[in-house]
Amino acid sequence: MRTATIVAATMLTMVLAACSQTASAPTTAPSHAVAEPAPAVTPTAPAEPSPVPTTAPAASDPHAEWQELATPNGTASFLIPPGWTARMGGEELQYDGELHWQNSVGLVDERGTVQLTYWDGPGEDVGAGARFGIVASEPAATLDDAERASVDVFDEAYLEHAATAWWSGSQDQGFRAIVGLTTATCFGDSHPGLMVQDGERTISFLTLREMPSEAEAIAWLEGDEAALLMEIIGTLDLTAIPSPALPG
């Protein structure tokens, strides 16, 4: 009995001790600091981007890949397309008591066909009377003021040149399609001459094709092949070098 009393007392003591420890624990919750509100920020508009300077694209030169050629005595120059070649020729001759040079140049396409011939030298303008029709004509080989002043002609209209596509002929004589350098103004009922007059110098730069009919001549003159020949003639640059000049 005494032992049970001691055990009971001991257990009571342990329980009271545990309660005492629990009661001595802090009973207040830890304090938490309250954060100050952040200051208001006024939004700003994004900066406008600086404009990027732009430059207009340079116009491409349609003849940048073409080759420039000049006659042996420098009286004229022109351009030919890639793959084309030139057969340069000429000769010295006496004209009006003076030694002259006569140029003769054949322009050959990539197939080896002579498509245009250029000729200049002393002589007179020629042409034949026949029915004709002009399909296209564009200014060409324009002379500047200094070149005009060096040329002695009775009518300056002869110095206005053009690349011209035209046909001529009849059922009896046959038809021809011609692309060549002409005097820009046709006089009266005469068709363009096969040569142009440039002071003392007479110039021919053309191709002439025999055609079975007027309609076929016009069709060819309106086609791509004739247009290319017109373009080549349009690159012609006549110089003020006098007709008697010899090469070199």
C-alpha positions as CSV (number, residue, x, y, z in Angstrom):
1,M,0.0,0.0,0.0
2,R,2.8,2.4,0.9
3,T,4.5,1.5,-2.4
4,A,1.4,2.3,-4.5
5,T,1.1,5.6,-2.7
6,I,4.7,6.5,-3.5
7,V,4.3,5.6,-7.2
8,A,1.1,7.7,-7.4
9,A,2.8,10.6,-5.8
10,T,5.7,10.3,-8.2
11,M,3.5,10.3,-11.2
12,L,1.5,13.3,-10.0
13,T,4.8,15.2,-9.5
14,M,5.8,14.4,-13.1
15,V,2.4,15.6,-14.5
16,L,2.6,18.8,-12.5
17,A,6.1,19.4,-13.8
18,A,5.1,19.0,-17.4
19,C,2.2,21.4,-16.9
20,S,4.5,23.9,-15.3
21,Q,6.8,23.7,-18.4
22,T,3.9,24.3,-20.7
23,A,2.6,27.2,-18.7
24,S,6.0,28.9,-18.7
25,A,6.1,28.9,-22.6
26,P,5.6,32.3,-24.2
27,T,1.9,33.1,-24.8
28,T,2.3,36.1,-27.0
29,A,2.6,35.8,-30.8
30,P,5.8,37.3,-32.3
31,S,5.2,40.8,-33.7
32,H,5.5,41.3,-37.6
33,A,6.8,44.6,-39.1
34,V,4.3,46.3,-41.6
35,A,6.1,47.3,-44.9
36,E,5.7,51.0,-46.0
37,P,3.8,51.3,-49.3
38,A,6.0,51.9,-52.4
39,P,5.9,55.5,-53.9
40,A,3.7,55.8,-56.9
41,V,5.6,55.8,-60.3
42,T,4.2,57.8,-63.2
43,P,4.6,55.8,-66.4
44,T,6.5,57.6,-69.3
45,A,5.8,57.1,-73.0
46,P,8.6,55.2,-74.9
47,A,10.9,57.4,-76.9
48,E,10.1,57.7,-80.6
49,P,12.6,55.8,-82.7
50,S,14.8,58.0,-84.9
51,P,13.9,57.8,-88.5
52,V,16.4,55.8,-90.5
53,P,17.6,57.8,-93.5
54,T,16.8,56.1,-96.8
55,T,18.3,56.7,-100.2
56,A,16.6,56.1,-103.5
57,P,18.0,53.1,-105.3
58,A,20.4,54.0,-108.1
59,A,18.9,53.4,-111.5
60,S,20.6,50.4,-113.1
61,D,22.3,50.9,-116.4
62,P,20.7,48.6,-118.9
63,H,23.9,48.6,-121.0
64,A,26.3,48.1,-118.1
65,E,27.4,44.7,-119.5
66,W,27.6,45.9,-123.1
67,Q,31.0,46.5,-124.8
68,E,31.9,49.9,-126.3
69,L,33.5,50.0,-129.7
70,A,34.9,52.9,-131.7
71,T,35.6,53.3,-135.4
72,P,39.3,53.1,-136.3
73,N,39.6,56.8,-136.8
74,G,37.3,57.7,-133.8
75,T,34.5,59.3,-135.8
76,A,31.8,57.3,-133.9
77,S,31.3,54.8,-131.0
78,F,28.5,52.5,-130.0
79,L,27.7,49.6,-127.7
80,I,27.1,46.0,-128.5
81,P,25.4,43.3,-126.4
82,P,27.4,40.5,-124.6
83,G,28.4,37.8,-127.0
84,W,28.5,40.1,-130.0
85,T,31.7,41.0,-131.9
86,A,32.7,43.5,-134.6
87,R,34.5,43.2,-137.9
88,M,36.4,46.4,-138.2
89,G,37.4,47.5,-141.7
90,G,38.1,50.6,-143.7
91,E,40.3,52.1,-146.3
92,E,42.0,55.4,-147.4
93,L,40.6,57.1,-150.5
94,Q,40.9,60.4,-152.3
95,Y,37.9,62.6,-152.2
96,D,37.6,66.2,-153.5
97,G,41.4,66.4,-153.7
98,E,42.0,65.3,-150.2
99,L,42.9,62.0,-148.5
100,H,40.0,60.6,-146.5
101,W,39.3,57.5,-144.4
102,Q,36.2,55.3,-145.0
103,N,35.0,53.2,-142.1
104,S,33.3,49.9,-142.6
105,V,32.2,47.9,-139.5
106,G,30.0,44.7,-139.3
107,L,28.3,43.8,-136.0
108,V,28.0,40.1,-135.6
109,D,25.7,38.4,-133.1
110,E,26.4,35.4,-130.9
111,R,25.4,33.1,-133.8
112,G,28.0,34.5,-136.1
113,T,25.4,36.5,-138.2
114,V,26.1,40.0,-139.4
115,Q,23.1,41.9,-138.0
116,L,24.2,45.5,-138.5
117,T,26.7,47.4,-140.7
118,Y,28.2,50.8,-140.0
119,W,29.8,52.8,-142.7
120,D,31.0,56.4,-142.9
121,G,33.1,58.4,-145.3
122,P,32.8,61.1,-148.0
123,G,29.8,61.0,-150.2
124,E,26.2,62.1,-150.8
125,D,22.9,61.0,-149.2
126,V,21.0,58.5,-151.3
127,G,17.5,57.1,-151.3
128,A,15.0,55.7,-153.7
129,G,11.4,56.7,-154.2
130,A,8.9,54.0,-153.1
131,R,6.0,53.3,-150.9
132,F,7.0,53.2,-147.3
133,G,5.8,53.2,-143.7
134,I,7.6,54.1,-140.5
135,V,7.0,51.6,-137.6
136,A,9.2,53.3,-134.9
137,S,11.6,56.2,-134.5
138,E,13.6,57.4,-131.5
139,P,16.3,60.2,-131.3
140,A,19.8,59.0,-131.7
141,A,23.4,60.3,-132.2
142,T,22.5,63.7,-130.9
143,L,25.3,66.3,-131.3
144,D,26.1,68.8,-128.6
145,D,26.6,72.5,-129.2
146,A,30.4,72.2,-129.7
147,E,29.9,69.4,-132.2
148,R,27.2,71.3,-134.1
149,A,29.5,74.3,-134.3
150,S,32.2,72.2,-136.0
151,V,29.9,70.9,-138.7
152,D,29.3,72.9,-141.8
153,V,25.8,72.2,-143.2
154,F,23.3,74.3,-145.0
155,D,20.4,73.0,-142.8
156,E,20.9,72.0,-139.2
157,A,17.9,69.7,-139.5
158,Y,20.2,67.2,-141.2
159,L,22.1,66.9,-137.8
160,E,18.9,65.6,-136.1
161,H,19.3,61.9,-136.2
162,A,17.1,59.0,-135.2
163,A,17.1,55.2,-134.9
164,T,14.2,54.3,-137.2
165,A,12.4,51.1,-138.2
166,W,10.5,51.3,-141.5
167,W,9.5,49.3,-144.5
168,S,9.4,50.2,-148.2
169,G,8.6,48.6,-151.5
170,S,5.7,47.3,-153.6
171,Q,4.3,44.1,-155.0
172,D,6.3,44.6,-158.2
173,Q,9.6,45.6,-156.5
174,G,9.3,43.5,-153.4
175,F,9.4,44.7,-149.8
176,R,12.2,45.5,-147.5
177,A,12.3,45.9,-143.7
178,I,15.0,48.4,-142.6
179,V,16.3,49.4,-139.2
180,G,18.8,52.1,-139.4
181,L,20.2,55.6,-138.6
182,T,18.2,58.3,-140.3
183,T,17.6,62.0,-140.4
184,A,15.0,62.6,-137.7
185,T,12.7,64.7,-140.0
186,C,11.4,63.1,-143.2
187,F,10.9,65.7,-145.9
188,G,7.8,65.6,-148.0
189,D,6.8,62.2,-149.3
190,S,10.4,60.8,-149.3
191,H,11.1,57.8,-147.1
192,P,14.1,57.9,-144.8
193,G,17.4,57.7,-146.6
194,L,19.7,54.8,-146.2
195,M,22.5,57.3,-145.3
196,V,22.6,60.5,-143.3
197,Q,24.6,63.6,-143.9
198,D,26.8,65.0,-141.2
199,G,28.8,67.9,-142.7
200,E,31.4,66.4,-145.0
201,R,30.7,62.9,-143.7
202,T,28.1,60.5,-144.9
203,I,27.0,57.8,-142.5
204,S,25.2,54.5,-142.8
205,F,24.3,52.3,-139.8
206,L,21.6,49.8,-140.7
207,T,20.2,46.4,-141.5
208,L,18.1,45.6,-144.5
209,R,15.9,42.5,-144.8
210,E,14.1,41.4,-147.9
211,M,10.5,40.5,-147.1
212,P,7.7,38.7,-149.1
213,S,5.0,41.1,-148.1
214,E,4.3,44.4,-146.4
215,A,2.5,42.6,-143.5
216,E,5.5,40.4,-142.8
217,A,7.9,43.4,-143.0
218,I,5.8,45.2,-140.4
219,A,5.6,42.1,-138.2
220,W,9.4,41.7,-138.2
221,L,9.9,45.4,-137.5
222,E,7.6,45.2,-134.5
223,G,9.4,42.1,-133.1
224,D,12.2,41.7,-130.5
225,E,15.0,41.3,-133.0
226,A,14.3,44.7,-134.6
227,A,13.9,46.2,-131.2
228,L,17.4,45.1,-130.1
229,L,18.9,46.6,-133.3
230,M,17.1,49.9,-132.6
231,E,18.6,49.8,-129.1
232,I,22.1,49.3,-130.5
233,I,21.8,52.2,-133.0
234,G,20.5,54.3,-130.1
235,T,23.9,54.0,-128.4
236,L,25.7,55.6,-131.3
237,D,27.8,58.6,-130.4
238,L,29.1,60.7,-133.3
239,T,32.1,62.8,-132.6
240,A,33.3,66.1,-134.0
241,I,36.4,64.5,-135.5
242,P,36.5,65.7,-139.1
243,S,35.9,63.3,-142.0
244,P,39.4,63.3,-143.4
245,A,40.9,62.0,-140.1
246,L,43.0,58.9,-140.5
247,P,43.3,56.1,-137.9
248,G,46.0,56.4,-135.3
